[in-house]
């Protein structure tokens, strides 16, 4: 699922941190599938990485305020 930056900005800091950890575990699972059995949707790796980057960016923006 692709996260929208507007939605992420409406979340509080704890929710963003939780979502980052969920996305990192999802990235680990997808990478493990890629090397073991093959992934049906290889584009998911890039989607999850982009979600992590978006969440991290918004988290840094909120910390600077």
N, C-alpha and C positions, 0 to 999 in steps of 0.2 A: 504494500500500500504506500503510495506516495503521499508524504505529508506536505501540507501547504504552510508557507512561512507565516501567513496571517493567523492560522489556527495555532501555531506554536507560540506566537507572541501573546496569545490570550491565556496561555497556561502559566501557572506559578512555577517557581524554581524547582521545587521538589518533583513536580510532575515531569518537567523537562529532564531532570536527572534520571528519573525512573525510565522514561522513554529511551534515553541514550543507552542505558544498561540493557533494556530489552532489545534494542536494535543491534547492539554489539553481540549479544548471544545469538540473535537471528543470523547475523553475518557469519559467526562461527559455524552454525549448523549448515548454512548454505555452502560454505567453503569445504566443510567436511564431506558433504554430499557430492560436491564437484569432483573431489579427488577419489572418492570411494566408488560410488555407483553412477555418477553422472547426474547432472541437474536438468530437469525438464525446461526450466526457465532460467537460462544463464544471465539474463539481464537483471535478475533480482539482486545480484551482487552490487551492481552499480546503483540500483535504487536504494538499497539499504545504506550504502556508503554516503549517498547524497542526503538521506534522512539524518544520519549521524552528524554530518557537516552542518546542516540547517539547524539542528537542535543545539549544537555546540556554539554556533554563531549567536543565536538568540540568547543562550545562557550567558555568554560573554557580554552581550549588550545589556542584559539586566543587571549583571554584576557591576558594570561601570556606572550605573545611575546612582 
